[in-house]
Amino acid sequence: MNRDSEFAETVVHINRVAKVVKGGKNFSFSAVVVAGDGSGKVGYGTGKAREVPPAIQKASEQARKEMVKIPLVSGTVPHLVWGRWGATRVLLRPASPGTGVIAGGGVRAVMEAAGVADVLTKIVGSRNPFNVVRATFDAIDRLMTSGQVQRLRGVDIKAAEAAEPPAEPENVEETEEPVETAVAEGDDS
């Protein structure tokens, strides 16, 4: 947790990369950080530097700048959604209260930073931590509440349900007479 911020920050992954030059190898570090306020706002950032602390600092500054709001319904996501980034696909599925955060790696960091209490997740394909975080945010961008869907479609569900009574099956007249089976007398089979 950063001292001057109300956001909880989690370092998801630090990667050391080497550039081979004439004089040898130049090492640098890249980091991915997730920041969230625990009540639906979350962001991620990446940073690169010659040392680890500056890379983390750059990533956390970017994460705080680029926050998004997650629509939550009773502490979970409103509906099942897939997110994709590169060869990584992430599934977010609503869970009943008390389930907890069933997730791994970058998805867990994002869900916990956002304050999601109950969710089921699955990573399919590549498990590269950078791509997993980006795919999770792609899934978050696709989430919508029922109110948002109603506004997009221009439909008021409650008014439509009140106006139309449920359809009843039509009366079907029987055209065929029931067939009676006669048992021949004297047959005991």
VOGU-3710 file (C-alpha; in Angstrom, 3 decimals, decimal comma):
1> mnrdsefaet> 0,000/0,000/0,000  1,380/3,342/-1,026  1,659/5,877/1,811  0,279/8,856/-0,144  -2,511/6,971/-1,862  -5,817/5,417/-0,874  -5,318/2,703/-3,489  -4,064/-0,798/-2,720  -1,279/-1,721/-5,128  -0,135/-5,222/-6,033
11> vvhinrvakv> 2,965/-6,081/-8,065  1,769/-8,872/-10,341  5,038/-9,683/-12,109  8,584/-8,404/-12,596  10,437/-9,516/-15,688  14,179/-9,191/-16,261  15,157/-8,668/-19,872  18,652/-8,559/-21,368  19,821/-6,704/-24,433  23,030/-8,138/-25,848
21> vkggknfsfs> 25,382/-5,412/-27,022  29,025/-5,281/-28,087  30,263/-4,844/-24,519  28,100/-7,578/-22,985  24,515/-7,672/-21,711  22,433/-4,699/-20,618  19,815/-5,820/-18,087  16,565/-3,966/-17,509  13,345/-4,745/-15,694  9,685/-4,529/-16,645
31> avvvagdgsg> 6,884/-4,654/-14,097  3,093/-4,894/-14,146  1,187/-3,421/-11,190  -2,528/-3,458/-10,338  -4,051/-0,704/-8,188  -7,592/-0,531/-6,821  -9,692/1,169/-4,181  -11,514/-1,993/-3,057  -14,945/-0,657/-4,030  -15,138/-1,194/-7,776
41> kvgygtgkar> -12,345/0,978/-9,208  -9,225/-0,735/-10,550  -6,398/-0,005/-12,970  -3,184/-1,549/-14,217  0,110/-0,187/-15,433  3,389/-1,369/-16,873  6,792/0,183/-16,357  10,322/-0,403/-17,599  13,581/0,763/-16,054  17,193/-0,249/-15,463
51> evppaiqkas> 16,374/-1,034/-11,799  13,373/-2,704/-10,145  12,069/0,135/-7,885  11,777/2,729/-10,692  10,001/0,163/-12,884  7,454/-0,529/-10,128  7,000/3,197/-9,465  6,318/3,917/-13,161  3,840/1,044/-13,339  1,979/2,120/-10,191
61> eqarkemvki> 1,687/5,727/-11,415  0,183/4,500/-14,685  -2,179/2,149/-12,805  -3,531/5,025/-10,679  -4,052/7,212/-13,768  -5,947/4,643/-15,823  -8,661/3,447/-13,433  -11,911/1,882/-14,638  -15,131/1,188/-12,742  -16,372/-2,407/-12,491
71> plvsgtvphl> -20,161/-2,842/-12,372  -20,783/-5,064/-9,341  -24,006/-6,808/-8,346  -24,050/-8,148/-4,770  -20,251/-8,294/-4,645  -19,840/-10,257/-7,891  -19,779/-9,592/-11,626  -23,234/-9,155/-13,230  -22,890/-11,870/-15,888  -20,509/-14,367/-17,496
81> vwgrwgatrv> -17,966/-12,691/-19,776  -14,856/-13,599/-21,772  -11,876/-11,283/-22,205  -9,097/-11,721/-24,724  -5,613/-10,358/-25,270  -3,236/-12,078/-27,654  -3,361/-15,838/-27,055  -4,822/-15,357/-23,558  -8,533/-15,708/-22,817  -9,999/-15,041/-19,372
91> llrpaspgtg> -13,443/-16,133/-18,170  -15,211/-14,227/-15,380  -18,316/-15,927/-13,977  -20,648/-14,682/-11,228  -20,583/-16,664/-7,986  -22,993/-17,037/-5,086  -22,254/-15,183/-1,842  -19,599/-16,877/0,275  -17,720/-18,423/-2,655  -14,781/-16,016/-2,510
101> viagggvrav> -12,355/-15,134/-5,282  -11,545/-18,330/-7,164  -8,759/-17,033/-9,390  -5,054/-17,255/-9,953  -2,204/-14,993/-10,939  -3,056/-11,641/-12,451  -6,817/-12,246/-12,406  -6,795/-12,637/-8,607  -4,794/-9,421/-8,196  -7,296/-7,492/-10,341
111> meaagvadvl> -10,391/-8,937/-8,629  -9,057/-8,357/-5,098  -7,906/-4,806/-5,890  -11,345/-4,024/-7,310  -13,119/-5,344/-4,221  -14,943/-8,227/-5,909  -16,008/-10,572/-3,112  -17,250/-13,610/-5,078  -16,187/-14,651/-8,577  -15,177/-17,768/-10,504
121> tkivgsrnpf> -12,469/-17,362/-13,159  -10,517/-19,416/-15,656  -7,474/-18,594/-17,775  -7,405/-20,343/-21,158  -4,396/-20,264/-23,456  -1,249/-18,321/-22,651  -0,579/-17,586/-18,988  1,794/-14,687/-19,608  1,111/-12,383/-16,599  1,116/-9,199/-18,715
131> nvvratfdai> -1,427/-10,648/-21,150  -3,555/-12,168/-18,369  -3,993/-8,747/-16,740  -4,813/-7,124/-20,083  -7,330/-9,890/-20,943  -8,970/-9,435/-17,520  -9,410/-5,729/-18,221  -10,845/-6,577/-21,645  -13,436/-8,728/-19,860  -14,144/-5,910/-17,376
141> drlmtsgqvq> -14,757/-3,503/-20,270  -17,419/-5,895/-21,622  -19,362/-6,057/-18,333  -22,761/-4,314/-18,219  -25,526/-4,070/-15,677  -29,130/-4,750/-16,672  -29,845/-1,005/-16,484  -27,079/-0,250/-18,999  -28,426/-2,894/-21,383  -31,949/-1,462/-21,088
151> rlrgvdikaa> -30,696/2,038/-21,935  -28,721/0,749/-24,936  -31,724/-1,120/-26,311  -34,210/1,604/-25,424  -36,428/-0,883/-23,617  -37,975/-0,687/-20,184  -38,218/-4,316/-19,092  -40,627/-3,716/-16,198  -43,073/-1,751/-18,390  -42,897/-4,404/-21,127
161> eaaeppaepe> -43,597/-7,203/-18,633  -46,567/-5,315/-17,146  -48,115/-4,550/-20,574  -48,010/-8,108/-21,927  -49,466/-10,974/-19,946  -47,574/-14,222/-20,384  -48,591/-16,101/-23,521  -50,852/-19,079/-22,937  -50,766/-22,136/-25,151  -53,492/-22,196/-27,764
171> nveeteepve> -56,337/-24,687/-27,406  -55,590/-27,644/-29,591  -58,613/-29,604/-30,681  -58,271/-33,342/-30,761  -59,080/-34,596/-34,235  -58,288/-38,212/-33,665  -60,340/-40,420/-31,441  -58,483/-42,346/-28,777  -57,611/-45,853/-29,841  -58,880/-48,552/-27,537
181> tavaegdds> -57,024/-51,779/-27,337  -59,177/-54,817/-27,060  -57,917/-57,888/-25,334  -59,011/-61,074/-27,040  -60,853/-63,391/-24,756  -59,048/-66,560/-23,937  -55,548/-65,047/-24,443  -53,478/-65,193/-21,298  -50,318/-63,732/-22,734
//
